[in-house]
């Protein structure tokens, strides 16, 4: 006998005289795994059946090519259990329709900032151009403290108007305030007097 034959016999892999000396390792593993595999195959069959039923339902709900469904006017409406509230009247704007803003986003954040440095002006440029949000500037501090920065702020606002179509409207100017609203192109600001 060879070493491998002895090893096989000790592990239960070899049969002697046509009879097994005992259950082999493979048989014990197979007996342990078989119930688990049966359970997994049953779950897979259930999932496949469920998918098949869902596909059949979807196909039965979709109209076939060339067939048309009844128009909505011909479909009977279900009876309402409770009375619906009356719709509210649309607001009347008289001749002020220009003040209605219908944005693409649900809301705008309008930042009120009093810039004290060029970094603040760069923040305003980012808000208007990249974030597409209007900004209200109070340039009175720059006007009093730094004429060079005030001129640079004016140049940046001018560049935003020329290159990106931004709008700048003076809101108020007096000894204490110099308020300007700067808005992106998609937000329309109208000065009516």
MDTraj code that builds the backbone (N, CA, C; nanometers):
import mdtraj as md
import numpy as np

residues = "UNK UNK UNK UNK UNK UNK UNK UNK UNK UNK UNK UNK UNK UNK UNK UNK UNK UNK UNK UNK UNK UNK UNK UNK UNK UNK UNK UNK UNK UNK UNK UNK UNK UNK UNK UNK UNK UNK UNK UNK UNK UNK UNK UNK UNK UNK UNK UNK UNK UNK UNK UNK UNK UNK UNK UNK UNK UNK UNK UNK UNK UNK UNK UNK UNK UNK UNK UNK UNK UNK UNK UNK UNK UNK UNK UNK UNK UNK UNK UNK UNK UNK UNK UNK UNK UNK UNK UNK UNK UNK UNK UNK UNK UNK UNK UNK UNK UNK UNK UNK UNK UNK UNK UNK UNK UNK UNK UNK UNK UNK UNK UNK UNK UNK UNK UNK UNK UNK UNK UNK UNK UNK UNK UNK UNK UNK UNK UNK UNK UNK UNK UNK UNK UNK UNK UNK UNK UNK UNK UNK UNK UNK UNK UNK UNK UNK UNK UNK UNK UNK UNK UNK UNK UNK UNK UNK UNK UNK UNK UNK UNK UNK UNK UNK UNK UNK UNK UNK UNK UNK UNK UNK UNK UNK UNK UNK UNK UNK UNK UNK UNK UNK UNK UNK UNK UNK UNK UNK UNK UNK UNK UNK UNK".split()
xyz = np.array([
    [0.0824, -0.1170, 0.0000],
    [0.0000, 0.0000, 0.0000],
    [0.0870, 0.1235, 0.0000],
    [0.0310, 0.2241, -0.0633],
    [0.1060, 0.3486, -0.0694],
    [0.0532, 0.4442, 0.0377],
    [0.1292, 0.5500, 0.0507],
    [0.0912, 0.6529, 0.1490],
    [-0.0446, 0.7134, 0.1161],
    [-0.0698, 0.7405, -0.0126],
    [-0.1976, 0.8017, -0.0522],
    [-0.3139, 0.7082, -0.0254],
    [-0.2927, 0.5766, -0.0442],
    [-0.4008, 0.4813, -0.0162],
    [-0.4338, 0.4807, 0.1328],
    [-0.3277, 0.4839, 0.2163],
    [-0.3502, 0.4884, 0.3609],
    [-0.4239, 0.6163, 0.4004],
    [-0.3843, 0.7273, 0.3388],
    [-0.4479, 0.8559, 0.3693],
    [-0.5947, 0.8541, 0.3291],
    [-0.6233, 0.8037, 0.2105],
    [-0.7617, 0.7959, 0.1646],
    [-0.8446, 0.7083, 0.2573],
    [-0.7891, 0.5945, 0.2991],
    [-0.8631, 0.5049, 0.3850],
    [-0.8874, 0.5697, 0.5210],
    [-0.7897, 0.6432, 0.5729],
    [-0.8072, 0.7046, 0.7039],
    [-0.9095, 0.8185, 0.6996],
    [-0.9202, 0.8840, 0.5859],
    [-1.0189, 0.9917, 0.5718],
    [-1.1556, 0.9389, 0.5298],
    [-1.1654, 0.8108, 0.4962],
    [-1.2938, 0.7528, 0.4623],
    [-1.3258, 0.7604, 0.3153],
    [-1.2261, 0.7779, 0.2316],
    [-1.2506, 0.7887, 0.0888],
    [-1.2431, 0.6546, 0.0174],
    [-1.1808, 0.5556, 0.0751],
    [-1.1601, 0.4306, 0.0045],
    [-1.2506, 0.3230, 0.0617],
    [-1.3071, 0.2439, -0.0262],
    [-1.3919, 0.1340, 0.0157],
    [-1.3093, 0.0053, 0.0133],
    [-1.3376, -0.0791, 0.1057],
    [-1.2690, -0.2089, 0.1067],
    [-1.3726, -0.3178, 0.0888],
    [-1.3476, -0.4104, 0.0017],
    [-1.4330, -0.5260, -0.0260],
    [-1.5753, -0.4862, -0.0635],
    [-1.5915, -0.3744, -0.1317],
    [-1.7233, -0.3329, -0.1788],
    [-1.8098, -0.2744, -0.0713],
    [-1.7662, -0.2680, 0.0523],
    [-1.8451, -0.2123, 0.1605],
    [-1.7748, -0.0880, 0.2122],
    [-1.8511, 0.0032, 0.2588],
    [-1.7943, 0.1225, 0.3200],
    [-1.7638, 0.0908, 0.4643],
    [-1.6504, 0.1456, 0.5092],
    [-1.6161, 0.1250, 0.6481],
    [-1.6919, 0.2218, 0.7374],
    [-1.7413, 0.3246, 0.6827],
    [-1.8159, 0.4235, 0.7590],
    [-1.8521, 0.5375, 0.6648],
    [-1.9333, 0.6305, 0.7107],
    [-1.9673, 0.7400, 0.6212],
    [-1.8425, 0.8235, 0.5944],
    [-1.8243, 0.8609, 0.4668],
    [-1.7098, 0.9417, 0.4275],
    [-1.7349, 1.0891, 0.4567],
    [-1.6271, 1.1622, 0.4464],
    [-1.6356, 1.3062, 0.4716],
    [-1.7273, 1.3728, 0.3705],
    [-1.7146, 1.3295, 0.2471],
    [-1.7975, 1.3903, 0.1422],
    [-1.9443, 1.3603, 0.1673],
    [-1.9740, 1.2381, 0.2092],
    [-2.1135, 1.2035, 0.2370],
    [-2.1694, 1.2863, 0.3524],
    [-2.0886, 1.3093, 0.4550],
    [-2.1385, 1.3884, 0.5679],
    [-2.1583, 1.5349, 0.5288],
    [-2.0692, 1.5852, 0.4439],
    [-2.0869, 1.7236, 0.3964],
    [-2.2112, 1.7330, 0.3090],
    [-2.2289, 1.6330, 0.2226],
    [-2.3452, 1.6322, 0.1334],
    [-2.4740, 1.6261, 0.2146],
    [-2.4758, 1.5443, 0.3190],
    [-2.5951, 1.5329, 0.4035],
    [-2.6238, 1.6636, 0.4787],
    [-2.5174, 1.7364, 0.5140],
    [-2.5346, 1.8623, 0.5860],
    [-2.5830, 1.9737, 0.4931],
    [-2.5295, 1.9766, 0.3722],
    [-2.5576, 2.0858, 0.2782],
    [-2.6883, 2.0641, 0.2028],
    [-2.7309, 1.9402, 0.1835],
    [-2.8496, 1.9109, 0.1030],
    [-2.9746, 1.9857, 0.1500],
    [-3.0090, 1.9872, 0.2804],
    [-3.1285, 2.0621, 0.3206],
    [-3.1153, 2.2126, 0.2928],
    [-2.9956, 2.2645, 0.3105],
    [-2.9756, 2.4073, 0.2810],
    [-2.9934, 2.4364, 0.1330],
    [-2.9387, 2.3524, 0.0488],
    [-2.9505, 2.3715, -0.0956],
    [-3.0960, 2.3581, -0.1405],
    [-3.1700, 2.2633, -0.0814],
    [-3.3112, 2.2493, -0.1155],
    [-3.3885, 2.3760, -0.0784],
    [-3.3590, 2.4319, 0.0381],
    [-3.4251, 2.5541, 0.0837],
    [-3.3925, 2.6714, -0.0101],
    [-3.2663, 2.6840, -0.0500],
    [-3.2254, 2.7923, -0.1403],
    [-3.2931, 2.7766, -0.2757],
    [-3.2981, 2.6542, -0.3281],
    [-3.3613, 2.6338, -0.4585],
    [-3.5113, 2.6643, -0.4522],
    [-3.5751, 2.6349, -0.3389],
    [-3.7174, 2.6698, -0.3249],
    [-3.7365, 2.8213, -0.3256],
    [-3.6498, 2.8936, -0.2555],
    [-3.6603, 3.0399, -0.2538],
    [-3.6374, 3.0983, -0.3931],
    [-3.5406, 3.0448, -0.4664],
    [-3.5146, 3.0927, -0.6026],
    [-3.6355, 3.0664, -0.6904],
    [-3.6958, 2.9496, -0.6782],
    [-3.8152, 2.9187, -0.7575],
    [-3.9298, 3.0142, -0.7247],
    [-3.9467, 3.0477, -0.5954],
    [-4.0521, 3.1416, -0.5559],
    [-4.0271, 3.2797, -0.6159],
    [-3.9008, 3.3254, -0.6128],
    [-3.8681, 3.4564, -0.6696],
    [-3.8924, 3.4584, -0.8188],
    [-3.8525, 3.3530, -0.8877],
    [-3.8744, 3.3471, -1.0319],
    [-4.0230, 3.3475, -1.0642],
    [-4.1018, 3.2752, -0.9863],
    [-4.2464, 3.2722, -1.0085],
    [-4.3071, 3.4092, -0.9830],
    [-4.2600, 3.4778, -0.8781],
    [-4.3098, 3.6113, -0.8464],
    [-4.2784, 3.7088, -0.9591],
    [-4.1555, 3.7041, -1.0112],
    [-4.1183, 3.7920, -1.1236],
    [-4.2040, 3.7625, -1.2463],
    [-4.2268, 3.6357, -1.2717],
    [-4.3075, 3.5964, -1.3865],
    [-4.4500, 3.6509, -1.3718],
    [-4.5071, 3.6400, -1.2514],
    [-4.6415, 3.6920, -1.2264],
    [-4.6463, 3.8437, -1.2432],
    [-4.5421, 3.9131, -1.1946],
    [-4.5375, 4.0591, -1.2093],
    [-4.5305, 4.0989, -1.3561],
    [-4.4493, 4.0292, -1.4348],
    [-4.4384, 4.0607, -1.5770],
    [-4.5708, 4.0365, -1.6480],
    [-4.6374, 3.9270, -1.6137],
    [-4.7669, 3.8991, -1.6763],
    [-4.8679, 4.0072, -1.6398],
    [-4.8661, 4.0529, -1.5147],
    [-4.9584, 4.1577, -1.4719],
    [-4.9312, 4.2874, -1.5471],
    [-4.8033, 4.3243, -1.5567],
    [-4.7683, 4.4483, -1.6286],
    [-4.8114, 4.4415, -1.7737],
    [-4.7879, 4.3268, -1.8372],
    [-4.8262, 4.3121, -1.9772],
    [-4.9769, 4.3179, -1.9941],
    [-5.0496, 4.2659, -1.8984],
    [-5.1950, 4.2696, -1.9104],
    [-5.2492, 4.4106, -1.8875],
    [-5.1748, 4.4946, -1.8132],
    [-5.2196, 4.6308, -1.7857],
    [-5.1851, 4.7277, -1.8980],
    [-5.0866, 4.6958, -1.9802],
    [-5.0471, 4.7847, -2.0888],
    [-5.1322, 4.7563, -2.2112],
    [-5.1730, 4.8631, -2.2822],
    [-5.2503, 4.8398, -2.4044],
    [-5.1591, 4.7816, -2.5131],
    [-5.2149, 4.6950, -2.5934],
    [-5.1397, 4.6356, -2.7027],
    [-5.1218, 4.7397, -2.8136],
    [-5.0226, 4.7179, -2.8971],
    [-4.9953, 4.8093, -3.0072],
    [-5.1160, 4.8144, -3.0994],
    [-5.1600, 4.9330, -3.1324],
    [-5.2743, 4.9498, -3.2202],
    [-5.4051, 4.9642, -3.1448],
    [-5.4077, 4.9235, -3.0181],
    [-5.5284, 4.9400, -2.9384],
    [-5.5193, 5.0720, -2.8640],
    [-5.6300, 5.1329, -2.8432],
    [-5.6278, 5.2582, -2.7673],
    [-5.7189, 5.2428, -2.6461],
    [-5.6816, 5.3110, -2.5420],
    [-5.7649, 5.3105, -2.4233],
    [-5.8762, 5.4118, -2.4426],
    [-5.9779, 5.4004, -2.3569],
    [-6.0857, 5.4966, -2.3640],
    [-6.0339, 5.6324, -2.3204],
    [-6.0809, 5.7386, -2.3828],
    [-6.0396, 5.8709, -2.3367],
    [-6.0880, 5.8943, -2.1942],
    [-6.0252, 5.9876, -2.1265],
    [-6.0592, 6.0139, -1.9871],
    [-6.2035, 6.0585, -1.9699],
    [-6.2589, 6.1233, -2.0695],
    [-6.3958, 6.1731, -2.0573],
    [-6.4954, 6.0572, -2.0479],
    [-6.4645, 5.9409, -2.1044],
    [-6.5573, 5.8297, -2.1045],
    [-6.5426, 5.7395, -1.9827],
    [-6.4347, 5.7534, -1.9090],
    [-6.4140, 5.6705, -1.7912],
    [-6.4965, 5.7289, -1.6770],
    [-6.5785, 5.6471, -1.6108],
    [-6.6588, 5.7016, -1.5006],
    [-6.5707, 5.7428, -1.3839],
    [-6.6057, 5.8551, -1.3237],
    [-6.5298, 5.9059, -1.2096],
    [-6.5836, 5.8432, -1.0824],
    [-6.4946, 5.8104, -0.9885],
    [-6.5432, 5.7556, -0.8618],
    [-6.6123, 5.8647, -0.7804],
    [-6.7116, 5.8238, -0.7041],
    [-6.7859, 5.9196, -0.6223],
    [-6.6979, 5.9655, -0.5069],
    [-6.6945, 6.0940, -0.4839],
    [-6.6138, 6.1498, -0.3754],
    [-6.6872, 6.1308, -0.2432],
    [-6.6154, 6.0790, -0.1428],
    [-6.6762, 6.0548, -0.0130],
    [-6.6977, 6.1850, 0.0635],
    [-6.6013, 6.2761, 0.0496],
    [-6.6127, 6.4051, 0.1176],
    [-6.6087, 6.5152, 0.0144],
    [-6.6799, 6.6234, 0.0384],
    [-6.6757, 6.7319, -0.0605],
    [-6.5377, 6.7956, -0.0640],
    [-6.4946, 6.8298, -0.1832],
    [-6.3645, 6.8925, -0.2004],
    [-6.3746, 7.0418, -0.1698],
    [-6.2654, 7.0984, -0.1174],
    [-6.2686, 7.2430, -0.0927],
    [-6.2668, 7.3197, -0.2242],
    [-6.3282, 7.4344, -0.2221],
    [-6.3342, 7.5178, -0.3420],
    [-6.1944, 7.5703, -0.3727],
    [-6.1570, 7.5755, -0.5014],
    [-6.0254, 7.6308, -0.5344],
    [-6.0220, 7.7804, -0.5053],
    [-5.9031, 7.8247, -0.4624],
    [-5.8870, 7.9665, -0.4317],
    [-5.8683, 8.0449, -0.5601],
    [-5.9124, 8.1684, -0.5567],
    [-5.9005, 8.2537, -0.6741],
    [-5.7555, 8.2898, -0.6968],
    [-5.7166, 8.3043, -0.8217],
    [-5.5808, 8.3447, -0.8572],
    [-5.5591, 8.4882, -0.8119],
    [-5.4384, 8.5210, -0.7651],
    [-5.4128, 8.6592, -0.7247],
    [-5.4159, 8.7531, -0.8458],
    [-5.4638, 8.8712, -0.8230],
    [-5.4720, 8.9712, -0.9292],
    [-5.3589, 9.0703, -0.9097],
    [-5.2836, 9.0944, -1.0151],
    [-5.1679, 9.1808, -1.0055],
    [-5.1894, 9.3167, -1.0712],
    [-5.3057, 9.3397, -1.1218],
    [-5.3347, 9.4614, -1.1972],
    [-5.2308, 9.4780, -1.3082],
    [-5.1623, 9.5895, -1.3104],
    [-5.0616, 9.6112, -1.4148],
    [-4.9206, 9.5801, -1.3653],
    [-4.9091, 9.5031, -1.2588],
    [-4.7780, 9.4762, -1.2009],
    [-4.7311, 9.3332, -1.2291],
    [-4.7674, 9.2785, -1.3435],
    [-4.7274, 9.1426, -1.3791],
    [-4.5763, 9.1292, -1.3906],
    [-4.5073, 9.2396, -1.4094],
    [-4.3621, 9.2334, -1.4234],
    [-4.2937, 9.1924, -1.2939],
    [-4.3605, 9.2031, -1.1802],
    [-4.2988, 9.1716, -1.0531],
    [-4.3118, 9.0242, -1.0156],
    [-4.3788, 8.9456, -1.0944],
    [-4.3954, 8.8042, -1.0647],
    [-4.2707, 8.7309, -1.1131],
    [-4.2056, 8.6592, -1.0223],
    [-4.0884, 8.5801, -1.0574],
    [-4.1306, 8.4345, -1.0549],
    [-4.1081, 8.3668, -1.1656],
    [-4.1362, 8.2243, -1.1727],
    [-4.0023, 8.1563, -1.1975],
    [-3.9344, 8.1172, -1.0910],
    [-3.8003, 8.0621, -1.1061],
    [-3.8012, 7.9149, -1.1458],
    [-3.6891, 7.8679, -1.1980],
    [-3.6738, 7.7261, -1.2274],
    [-3.6556, 7.6480, -1.0986],
    [-3.5902, 7.7096, -0.9989],
    [-3.5756, 7.6453, -0.8703],
    [-3.6939, 7.6846, -0.7838],
    [-3.7091, 7.6133, -0.6738],
    [-3.8242, 7.6393, -0.5893],
    [-3.8096, 7.7692, -0.5114],
    [-3.6881, 7.8127, -0.4835],
    [-3.6690, 7.9372, -0.4106],
    [-3.5300, 7.9924, -0.4407],
    [-3.5105, 8.1164, -0.4098],
    [-3.3799, 8.1792, -0.4214],
    [-3.3382, 8.2297, -0.2849],
    [-3.2099, 8.2201, -0.2571],
    [-3.1557, 8.2841, -0.1397],
    [-3.0982, 8.4164, -0.1866],
    [-3.1428, 8.5243, -0.1296],
    [-3.0876, 8.6548, -0.1643],
    [-3.0002, 8.6971, -0.0474],
    [-2.8724, 8.7073, -0.0757],
    [-2.7747, 8.7397, 0.0271],
    [-2.7588, 8.8907, 0.0326],
    [-2.7617, 8.9478, 0.1523],
    [-2.7314, 9.0892, 0.1739],
    [-2.5919, 9.0933, 0.2321],
    [-2.4994, 9.1551, 0.1607],
    [-2.3605, 9.1554, 0.2051],
    [-2.3041, 9.2960, 0.1985],
    [-2.2199, 9.3256, 0.2954],
    [-2.1501, 9.4533, 0.3004],
    [-2.0015, 9.4225, 0.2829],
    [-1.9533, 9.4207, 0.1583],
    [-1.8152, 9.3786, 0.1338],
    [-1.7144, 9.4734, 0.1977],
    [-1.6104, 9.4122, 0.2557],
    [-1.5040, 9.4899, 0.3184],
    [-1.3694, 9.4615, 0.2534],
    [-1.3674, 9.3644, 0.1612],
    [-1.2425, 9.3317, 0.0922],
    [-1.2756, 9.2767, -0.0465],
    [-1.1702, 9.2502, -0.1230],
    [-1.1888, 9.1944, -0.2566],
    [-1.2397, 9.0503, -0.2475],
    [-1.2036, 8.9788, -0.1408],
    [-1.2546, 8.8422, -0.1229],
    [-1.4062, 8.8420, -0.1128],
    [-1.4628, 8.9414, -0.0465],
    [-1.6088, 8.9515, -0.0373],
    [-1.6701, 8.9765, -0.1749],
    [-1.6026, 9.0572, -0.2555],
    [-1.6529, 9.0840, -0.3917],
    [-1.6442, 8.9561, -0.4751],
    [-1.5368, 8.8790, -0.4601],
    [-1.5253, 8.7515, -0.5326],
    [-1.6345, 8.6535, -0.4891],
    [-1.6723, 8.6557, -0.3622],
    [-1.7826, 8.5731, -0.3136],
    [-1.9137, 8.6127, -0.3829],
    [-1.9330, 8.7421, -0.3992],
    [-2.0539, 8.7908, -0.4673],
    [-2.0556, 8.7431, -0.6117],
    [-1.9417, 8.7501, -0.6790],
    [-1.9334, 8.7046, -0.8177],
    [-1.9673, 8.5555, -0.8258],
    [-1.9152, 8.4751, -0.7327],
    [-1.9465, 8.3323, -0.7310],
    [-2.0952, 8.3075, -0.7090],
    [-2.1563, 8.3817, -0.6183],
    [-2.2987, 8.3641, -0.5905],
    [-2.3825, 8.3943, -0.7150],
    [-2.3492, 8.5013, -0.7838],
    [-2.4306, 8.5430, -0.8984],
    [-2.4071, 8.4526, -1.0183],
    [-2.2819, 8.4212, -1.0484],
    [-2.2515, 8.3484, -1.1715],
    [-2.2655, 8.1974, -1.1523],
    [-2.2068, 8.1426, -1.0468],
    [-2.2086, 7.9976, -1.0308],
    [-2.3344, 7.9471, -0.9616],
    [-2.3777, 8.0122, -0.8565],
    [-2.4945, 7.9662, -0.7810],
    [-2.6255, 8.0187, -0.8391],
    [-2.6185, 8.1157, -0.9291],
    [-2.7370, 8.1746, -0.9923],
    [-2.8332, 8.2331, -0.8893],
    [-2.7782, 8.2984, -0.7867],
    [-2.8597, 8.3608, -0.6826],
    [-2.8372, 8.5113, -0.6833],
    [-2.9432, 8.5897, -0.6652],
    [-2.9271, 8.7350, -0.6563],
    [-2.8576, 8.7748, -0.5261],
    [-2.7868, 8.8871, -0.5295],
    [-2.7150, 8.9379, -0.4127],
    [-2.7422, 9.0874, -0.4009],
    [-2.7670, 9.1339, -0.2783],
    [-2.7806, 9.2768, -0.2523],
    [-2.6502, 9.3225, -0.1878],
    [-2.5873, 9.4215, -0.2478],
    [-2.4589, 9.4745, -0.2007],
    [-2.4779, 9.6103, -0.1364],
    [-2.4084, 9.6315, -0.0267],
    [-2.3998, 9.7649, 0.0328],
    [-2.2546, 9.8078, 0.0175],
    [-2.2275, 9.8904, -0.0823],
    [-2.0906, 9.9301, -0.1142],
    [-2.0449, 10.0541, -0.0381],
    [-2.1209, 10.0988, 0.0613],
    [-2.0862, 10.2222, 0.1322],
    [-1.9540, 10.2102, 0.2081],
    [-1.9250, 10.0936, 0.2651],
    [-1.7996, 10.0765, 0.3391],
    [-1.6803, 10.0882, 0.2447],
    [-1.6866, 10.0185, 0.1303],
    [-1.5764, 10.0272, 0.0340],
    [-1.5610, 10.1686, -0.0200],
    [-1.6722, 10.2361, -0.0402],
    [-1.6673, 10.3718, -0.0945],
    [-1.5946, 10.4657, 0.0024],
    [-1.6194, 10.4502, 0.1327],
    [-1.5557, 10.5379, 0.2325],
    [-1.4117, 10.4975, 0.2621],
    [-1.3853, 10.3675, 0.2745],
    [-1.2568, 10.3208, 0.3250],
    [-1.1510, 10.2978, 0.2179],
    [-1.1892, 10.2486, 0.1007],
    [-1.0895, 10.2133, -0.0004],
    [-1.1424, 10.2443, -0.1395],
    [-1.0962, 10.3540, -0.1945],
    [-1.1421, 10.3947, -0.3277],
    [-1.0988, 10.2944, -0.4340],
    [-0.9795, 10.2357, -0.4176],
    [-0.9310, 10.1388, -0.5164],
    [-1.0191, 10.0142, -0.5181],
    [-1.0531, 9.9629, -0.4000],
    [-1.1400, 9.8448, -0.3924],
    [-1.2814, 9.8768, -0.4413],
    [-1.3287, 9.9968, -0.4152],
    [-1.4604, 10.0392, -0.4630],
    [-1.4624, 10.0405, -0.6159],
    [-1.3560, 10.0913, -0.6773],
    [-1.3468, 10.0949, -0.8237],
    [-1.3386, 9.9526, -0.8785],
    [-1.2611, 9.8655, -0.8123],
    [-1.2490, 9.7264, -0.8553],
    [-1.3839, 9.6546, -0.8451],
    [-1.4612, 9.6812, -0.7402],
    [-1.5947, 9.6219, -0.7260],
    [-1.6842, 9.6666, -0.8416],
    [-1.6781, 9.7946, -0.8742],
    [-1.7562, 9.8446, -0.9873],
    [-1.7154, 9.7785, -1.1180],
    [-1.5840, 9.7563, -1.1365],
    [-1.5370, 9.6890, -1.2582],
    [-1.5863, 9.5450, -1.2649],
    [-1.5864, 9.4751, -1.1510],
    [-1.6340, 9.3356, -1.1501],
    [-1.7836, 9.3279, -1.1810],
    [-1.8604, 9.4224, -1.1280],
    [-2.0044, 9.4253, -1.1588],
    [-2.0247, 9.4517, -1.3071],
    [-1.9452, 9.5418, -1.3629],
    [-1.9542, 9.5730, -1.5059],
    [-1.9199, 9.4502, -1.5901],
    [-1.8173, 9.3756, -1.5513],
    [-1.7796, 9.2541, -1.6242],
    [-1.8893, 9.1484, -1.6162],
    [-1.9527, 9.1336, -1.4993],
    [-2.0635, 9.0373, -1.4863],
    [-2.1773, 9.0746, -1.5801],
    [-2.2041, 9.2026, -1.5926],
    [-2.3120, 9.2470, -1.6816],
    [-2.2773, 9.2185, -1.8268],
    [-2.1520, 9.2488, -1.8671],
    [-2.1138, 9.2335, -2.0072],
    [-2.0951, 9.0872, -2.0476],
    [-2.0244, 9.0091, -1.9660],
    [-1.9907, 8.8716, -2.0035],
    [-2.1025, 8.7719, -1.9759],
    [-2.1736, 8.7880, -1.8655],
    [-2.2690, 8.6866, -1.8218],
    [-2.4142, 8.7327, -1.8247],
    [-2.4383, 8.8549, -1.8632],
    [-2.5759, 8.9037, -1.8721],
    [-2.6400, 8.9310, -1.7376],
    [-2.5594, 8.9477, -1.6342],
    [-2.6142, 8.9778, -1.5017],
    [-2.6769, 9.1167, -1.5040],
    [-2.7673, 9.1404, -1.4112],
    [-2.8323, 9.2707, -1.3993],
    [-2.7898, 9.3347, -1.2686],
    [-2.7720, 9.4665, -1.2727],
    [-2.7384, 9.5407, -1.1510],
    [-2.8308, 9.6616, -1.1457],
    [-2.9059, 9.6728, -1.0379],
    [-3.0016, 9.7816, -1.0220],
    [-2.9712, 9.8519, -0.8897],
    [-2.9599, 9.9834, -0.8961],
    [-2.9374, 10.0635, -0.7759],
    [-3.0675, 10.0698, -0.6966],
    [-3.0620, 10.0274, -0.5712],
    [-3.1809, 10.0290, -0.4863],
    [-3.1897, 10.1574, -0.4047],
    [-3.0770, 10.1985, -0.3465],
    [-3.0773, 10.3196, -0.2640],
    [-2.9347, 10.3728, -0.2557],
    [-2.9257, 10.5073, -0.2560],
    [-2.7944, 10.5692, -0.2391],
    [-2.8129, 10.6962, -0.1571],
    [-2.7463, 10.6986, -0.0416],
    [-2.7433, 10.8186, 0.0419],
    [-2.6137, 10.8168, 0.1216],
    [-2.6041, 10.8984, 0.2258],
    [-2.4798, 10.9067, 0.3026],
    [-2.4457, 10.7758, 0.3726],
    [-2.5459, 10.7027, 0.4155],
    [-2.5233, 10.5817, 0.4922],
    [-2.5234, 10.4545, 0.4078],
    [-2.5920, 10.4538, 0.2952],
    [-2.6102, 10.3317, 0.2166],
    [-2.5786, 10.3559, 0.0701],
    [-2.5328, 10.2481, 0.0075],
    [-2.5166, 10.2437, -0.1371],
    [-2.5568, 10.1014, -0.1777],
    [-2.6880, 10.0778, -0.1874],
    [-2.7417, 9.9433, -0.2094],
    [-2.7623, 9.9153, -0.3577],
    [-2.7081, 9.8022, -0.4018],
    [-2.7222, 9.7573, -0.5405],
    [-2.7648, 9.6118, -0.5361],
    [-2.8621, 9.5731, -0.6175],
    [-2.8974, 9.4314, -0.6319],
    [-2.8361, 9.3826, -0.7621],
    [-2.7632, 9.2713, -0.7512],
    [-2.7006, 9.2093, -0.8675],
    [-2.7646, 9.0720, -0.8817],
    [-2.8218, 9.0459, -1.0000],
    [-2.8915, 8.9188, -1.0201],
    [-2.8406, 8.8516, -1.1467],
    [-2.8485, 8.7192, -1.1513],
    [-2.8074, 8.6479, -1.2727],
    [-2.9058, 8.6728, -1.3859],
    [-2.8687, 8.6305, -1.5037],
    [-2.9491, 8.6568, -1.6234],
    [-3.0892, 8.5965, -1.6130],
    [-3.1012, 8.4795, -1.5497],
    [-3.2321, 8.4132, -1.5478],
    [-3.3300, 8.4743, -1.4483],
    [-3.2829, 8.5596, -1.3586],
    [-3.3727, 8.6284, -1.2654],
    [-3.3901, 8.7703, -1.3174],
    [-3.5088, 8.8022, -1.3588],
    [-3.5348, 8.9318, -1.4197],
    [-3.5744, 9.0325, -1.3121],
    [-3.4998, 9.1420, -1.3049],
    [-3.5277, 9.2486, -1.2100],
    [-3.5632, 9.3715, -1.2927],
    [-3.6768, 9.4328, -1.2607],
    [-3.7249, 9.5488, -1.3393],
    [-3.7355, 9.6685, -1.2471],
    [-3.6797, 9.7772, -1.2919],
    [-3.6888, 9.9041, -1.2169],
    [-3.8036, 9.9831, -1.2761],
    [-3.9096, 10.0044, -1.1995],
    [-4.0269, 10.0760, -1.2501],
    [-4.0378, 10.2152, -1.1906],
    [-3.9304, 10.2793, -1.1654],
    [-3.9428, 10.4174, -1.1236],
    [-3.8740, 10.4410, -1.0004],
])
top = md.Topology()
chain = top.add_chain()
for i, resn in enumerate(residues, 1):
    res = top.add_residue(resn, chain, resSeq=i)
    for name in ("N", "CA", "C"):
        top.add_atom(name, md.element.get_by_symbol(name[0]), res)
traj = md.Trajectory(xyz[None], top)
